[in-house]
Every structure is written in C-alpha cells, then in structure tokens.
Amino acid sequence: MQSVFDIAGITPLDCKNSRIAAEGDFPVLYRLEGQKEERVGCFEAKRAFPFEKEDEYIVLLSEEGKDLGFIRALSERSEQERAILERELSRRYFMPVITGIQKVTERFAFSYWKVKTTSGDLEFSVKDTYRSLIHLGKRIIVTDADGNRYDIPDVTALDRDSRKKIDIYLW
C-alpha cells in the first residue's frame, strides 16, 4: 500500500536519506543512498505552516521552484544543519515585531504607519488596511503595500495609546 507521501509525490527528508550543507552563503541538499551521496543542488526553505508550526514541516524547493521534499521537524536534524535551515528561514521570514504605534493616518485608501519595532523606528504604508491585517487570536500580522510583514504578537500587550491608534481596524 502506498503512503500518503508517495501518492502526493512528496519526499520526507530525514538524516538517513539526506544531508544539508552550506557552500558559501548557499544551502545545498544532498541525497543519500547507502554509501552514495548525490548533490541535488541549492534550495530555498519555506514553512508549510509559518504561523502555527515554525519549526515543523519545512519545505525545500529547488532554484526552479520544484519540490525537493520536506523536513518534518528541525529538531530531527544535526545542530549544523539546523543552523543552516534557521538562517535561511530567518532571511525569508524576516518580520519585525511592532512594540509601539506612534501614528496611523489614512489617505486615499492607504494608511500610513509610524511604529517602533525590534528593528528600530519604521514607517510604512498599508493598502486596504482592513484586509491587510491578519487576526490570529491576540496576534496581528500587518502586511504593508510592498508585501513586508510586521508582527504584533499580543495586541492587548500594546500600550493604551498604541491600541487606540489601531482599534478601528481590529474588530
């Protein structure tokens, strides 16, 4: 009987059938078959569930966008491999945390935000603000007009003045 992975054409990658290395700044996947090792090539790492399971179900894609397989959990890889994967994921999913909101103004279907973040003070614009805020319980993900994302891990933890500036968009 075929497994669900065989039917879907998805390859689970574990320490027995693959190895991850770095060649300069690029992550490289190797397939292992017994004593043989085959270089598959550079890859791009993506989270299948970026908000719910940050360290599980990591999908590896070739430079052409072809599915190379997935890693069930980062904890199943060696410390060195984990570091390579975490570096790649942090590049892809760079998302400053908003710690305070200084100003939000609206003009012509855009809102203009001036915020304090873990990466310093930032200013950005948001198109169609109501649709650009993803509500995940108390967590809010803000996507700006350029596709950059900003995280508010717990909107109730923001100071009163910050909350007042965005309350109109929250509920």
C-alpha positions in Angstrom: 0.0 0.0 0.0 1.3 3.4 -0.9 1.8 6.1 1.7 0.1 9.5 1.5 3.6 10.9 0.7 4.0 8.6 -2.3 0.6 9.4 -3.6 1.2 13.2 -3.3 4.7 12.8 -4.6 6.2 14.5 -1.5 9.5 13.2 -0.1 10.1 13.3 3.6 13.7 14.2 4.1 15.5 12.8 7.2 19.0 12.2 8.3 19.0 8.8 6.7 18.2 9.9 3.2 19.6 13.5 3.0 22.2 15.9 4.2 22.2 19.6 4.3 25.4 21.7 3.9 26.4 25.2 3.1 28.6 26.2 0.1 29.5 29.8 0.8 26.2 31.6 1.6 24.1 29.0 -0.2 22.3 26.0 1.4 22.8 22.7 -0.6 20.9 19.5 -0.4 22.5 16.1 -0.8 20.6 12.8 -1.2 22.0 9.7 0.5 21.6 6.2 -0.8 23.6 3.7 1.2 27.2 4.8 0.9 26.5 7.1 -2.1 25.9 10.8 -1.8 24.4 12.8 -4.7 24.4 16.6 -4.8 20.9 17.8 -5.6 21.7 21.5 -5.5 20.9 24.7 -3.8 17.5 25.1 -2.3 15.0 27.6 -0.8 13.4 26.8 2.5 9.7 27.6 3.2 7.5 26.9 6.2 4.3 25.0 5.3 2.6 26.5 8.4 4.5 29.8 9.0 2.4 30.9 11.9 1.3 27.7 13.6 4.4 25.4 13.3 7.5 27.5 12.8 9.9 24.6 13.3 8.0 21.8 11.7 7.1 20.9 8.1 9.9 22.8 6.3 9.6 22.5 2.5 12.7 22.6 0.4 12.4 23.9 -3.2 14.9 23.8 -6.0 16.1 27.1 -7.6 13.5 26.4 -10.3 10.7 26.1 -7.7 10.5 22.3 -7.9 9.6 20.5 -4.7 12.6 18.6 -3.3 10.9 17.3 -0.2 10.1 18.4 3.4 11.6 18.1 6.8 9.1 17.1 9.5 10.9 19.0 12.3 14.1 21.0 12.7 14.8 19.1 15.9 15.4 15.9 13.8 18.4 17.5 12.1 22.0 17.9 13.3 23.0 21.2 15.0 24.9 22.3 12.0 22.0 21.5 9.6 19.6 23.2 11.9 21.7 26.4 11.9 21.8 26.4 8.1 18.0 26.0 7.9 17.3 28.5 10.6 19.5 31.1 8.8 17.6 30.5 5.5 14.2 30.7 7.2 15.1 33.9 9.1 16.1 35.5 5.8 12.8 34.6 4.2 10.6 35.3 7.2 12.2 38.5 8.5 9.3 40.1 10.4 10.0 42.9 12.8 7.9 42.9 15.9 5.8 46.1 16.5 6.3 47.2 20.1 4.5 50.6 19.8 2.5 52.6 17.4 3.3 56.3 17.1 1.0 57.4 14.4 -1.5 55.9 11.9 -3.2 58.2 9.3 -5.4 57.4 6.4 -5.5 58.9 2.9 -6.9 57.7 -0.4 -7.4 54.0 0.6 -4.0 53.8 2.3 -3.0 54.0 5.9 0.4 55.4 6.8 2.0 53.8 9.9 4.9 55.2 12.1 5.9 52.4 14.5 8.5 51.3 17.0 9.8 47.8 16.3 12.5 45.4 17.4 14.4 46.7 14.3 14.1 50.3 15.2 11.6 53.0 14.2 9.9 52.3 10.9 7.4 54.0 8.6 5.3 52.1 6.0 2.1 52.3 4.1 -0.7 49.8 4.1 -3.2 49.4 1.2 -6.8 48.3 2.2 -5.9 48.2 5.9 -8.8 46.0 7.0 -7.7 43.2 4.6 -4.0 43.7 5.3 -4.3 42.8 8.9 -4.4 39.1 9.7 -6.0 38.3 13.0 -4.7 35.2 14.8 -6.3 35.5 18.2 -4.4 38.2 20.0 -1.7 38.1 17.4 -1.9 40.5 14.4 0.2 40.3 11.2 0.3 43.6 9.3 1.3 43.4 5.6 2.4 46.7 4.0 1.9 47.9 0.5 5.3 46.3 -0.6 4.4 42.9 0.9 6.6 43.2 4.0 5.1 41.8 7.2 5.2 43.1 10.7 4.2 41.1 13.8 2.2 42.3 16.8 2.4 39.1 19.0 -0.2 40.2 21.5 -2.2 43.3 20.6 -3.5 43.5 24.2 0.1 44.0 25.4 0.5 47.2 23.4 0.3 50.4 25.5 -3.1 52.2 25.6 -2.1 55.0 23.2 -0.8 52.4 20.6 -4.0 50.4 20.9 -6.2 53.5 20.4 -4.5 54.2 17.1 -5.4 50.8 15.6 -8.6 49.9 17.4 -10.7 50.8 14.4 -9.0 48.1 12.3 -9.1 45.3 14.9 -12.7 44.3 15.3 
